[in-house]
């Protein structure tokens, strides 16, 4: 399972869901502090219900270069 921490703004939600929907594997997304409260990343209504003030954890099993690039562009830098 792969996990990435990202930040999204309200104007990013549709493009995020579209990028996730193009993948053939399941993708979940949840606020970092509440990772057990995940939603289907391919559901616009589900993603709209998230608290965008928090970093979001995206988890998935699979590989898609376009989706990986999308996540990289929205990645939260790791604390050193």
Residue pairs with C-beta under 8 A, 6 or more apart in sequence:
1 59
1 60
1 61
2 59
2 60
2 61
3 57
3 58
3 59
4 57
4 58
4 71
4 75
5 32
5 55
5 56
5 57
5 58
5 75
5 76
6 55
6 56
6 58
6 71
6 74
6 75
6 76
7 52
7 55
7 56
7 74
7 76
8 16
8 47
8 52
8 56
8 74
9 52
10 52
12 74
13 44
13 47
13 48
14 44
15 70
16 41
16 47
16 70
16 74
17 41
17 42
17 43
17 44
17 47
19 66
19 67
19 70
20 27
20 41
20 42
20 67
21 42
22 64
22 66
22 67
23 60
23 62
23 64
23 67
24 62
24 64
25 60
25 61
25 62
25 64
26 40
26 60
26 61
26 62
27 40
27 41
27 42
27 58
27 59
27 60
27 67
28 38
28 39
28 40
28 41
28 58
28 59
28 60
29 38
29 39
29 41
29 47
29 50
29 56
29 57
29 58
29 59
30 36
30 37
30 38
30 39
30 50
30 56
30 57
30 59
31 37
31 50
31 51
31 54
31 55
31 56
31 57
32 54
32 55
32 56
32 57
33 54
34 54
35 57
38 57
38 59
39 46
39 47
39 49
39 50
40 46
41 47
41 58
41 60
50 56
55 76
58 71
